Amino acid sequence: MSDGCHLRESTLFKEDVFTDGHSSVWGSLYDPAAKRWGYACCKSFDRGSKCSVARPEAAKADDADSGIEKTSPNSADMAEDLPWDFSNTPPQFLPQAEVQKGQPAAYIDHFVHFMVGEWKRQHEVKFPGFGDMERTAFQTKGALEEVAKAIAPLLWRLRKGECLDRGEKKDDRRSRETRTTMEGKFVKEKSVMKQLCLMATMAYEKEYHTAHEAYMHLTFGNKMWNLTHVAHVAACTMKGAREYRRNRDSLNTYDMDPVSQKYMHAFKKLLHLCQCIRPNTEDSGKNFKM
């Protein structure tokens, strides 16, 4: 918890005890098909095994030495919970076509690194030109570190070439209802990679309304029903009530993966920062009110 507040430590067992070089606890991974627990860091289901992706000794230093620059992106260990190195950020925000031939993953990476670097630079000059609300939001102690921590898993996934789509699949959905009129719809979500890249591209073009529209696709998607709705209507006298049920539509990545939810929030924060330092002065209608 933040602000130095912590939950009371359990007297029954120790929490967050890492053994055999693992960076996650036993039980952090579960295989529903095999019904087995394991370690999330190395995907091992053998409790007595050594971690195959154990962090190097330099990364096991005391927390007093920890920080955003602690682990380099070039490290062989690319566990999502490790911090990302933001010490080398680009000095200029480039268009997509000029970043590794326009590859979406590379441009998302470029946008994040530039904005984090720009946030640091704005800190040094006390955010000139910012409104009081915006200055307070970005100058708050720990805000930059919180965003950097939340968005690090996105950068690790991009570096490893992982698919960012973690939404509910059509075959995963289960319901006790048999009537199709009561079933929620399977709504295929838009590509997370494409929406993030669109947000970055529109930020460069200063089309902030379009960028926030892409964010809405990431979070809300095209669902009509986010929750299952049940209504009980009285039937004839002495015959109880009838149940009318409408099951929720399929869940997207934002709904299913808490890690993705955090990095999407962080990405939007960087988008707001971009709008503050690069407002659309030619057409104020394309700016988005914070």
Secondary structure, 3 states (H helix, E strand, C coil): CCCCCCCCCCCCCCCCCCCCCCCCCCCCEEECCCCEEEECCCCECCCCCCCCCCCCHHHHCCHHHCCCCCCCCCCCCCCCCCCCCCCCCCCCCCCHHHCHHHCHHHHHHHHHHHHHHHHHHHHHCCCCCCCHHHHHHHHCCCHHHHHHHHHHHHHHHHHHCCCCCCCCCHHHCCCCCCCHHHCCCCCCCCCHHHHHHHHHHHHHHCCHHHHHHHHHHHHCCCCCCCCCEEEEEECCCCCCEEEEEECCCCCCHHHHCHHHHHHHHHHHHHHHHHHHHCCCCCCHHHCCCC
